[in-house]
Amino acid sequence: MTSGRKGDTVCGTVSGCTLHYKRGEKPCGPCRTAKTAYERARRQPKVEEARVEREAARAQRQIEREESKRAKSAACRRGHPWTPESTGRQRYGYRLCLICKRERAHERHARNYAENREQFLAWTAEWDATHPNGKRDKDQRWRKRHPERARARGTSWRERNIEHRRQWATQYYAEHPPRPRTEEDRERDRLRYLSGERSARQRAWRAAHPPSDDERAAARERDRLRREADPVRYRAKHREYYERRRLLDAS
């Protein structure tokens, strides 16, 4: 026990250790033990909180690592999904995203064109002069190889430029009015229709380009509106159709 300004202080306590320091003495063993236990108890909540934070951060990093692995296995770096149509193989067996490859090729071509525009224009003019029908033949070959993409591209272009097409058609027909149809034209079209020549071409084209379900539904709706708008003309067309069928069966 030691005596101080506030009274007697028992050794083996934190106050006893503090009093030893104030007197310039070395704390005794019980006081040092009490001081160490006090400091450890005071730091324990902070240490525990830091440990919990470290464990939570470690768990979050593990979750992000697992999600990154799953994302890499499901899509490429640019986010394109790995599908049989968009996946290729490199020489050593690694996967290759064909969509990214196509986008890089387009970017490279656009960059080269911007840097060497005059040279590209000169090459194009020379090629067009030596191949007058080259672009048309190339487009036709591409359409034969990719009929679905060609149809989708044409549909999207028409939807984007519908106002321009309307203006162009209005201007064209204002400058080039159609020739009025005569009785000879109507008779020629009727005989061609009855002979089946036009229907054979239409059947061949429809066999090569089968309509989708949406196009079939739109055609049925259009047919219904025409039938309601002009039932007399609709019945006349049906009579012509059955007459043509009778002539074909008789021949």
PyMOL commands that set and color helices and strands:
alter all, ss='L'
color gray80, all
select helices_A, chain A and resi 14-22+29-74+98-115+117-130+134-145+147-160+162-175+183-195+197-208+213-229+231-250
alter helices_A, ss='H'
color red, helices_A
select strands_A, chain A and resi 2-4+7-9+87-89+95-97
alter strands_A, ss='S'
color yellow, strands_A
deselect
rebuild
show_as cartoon
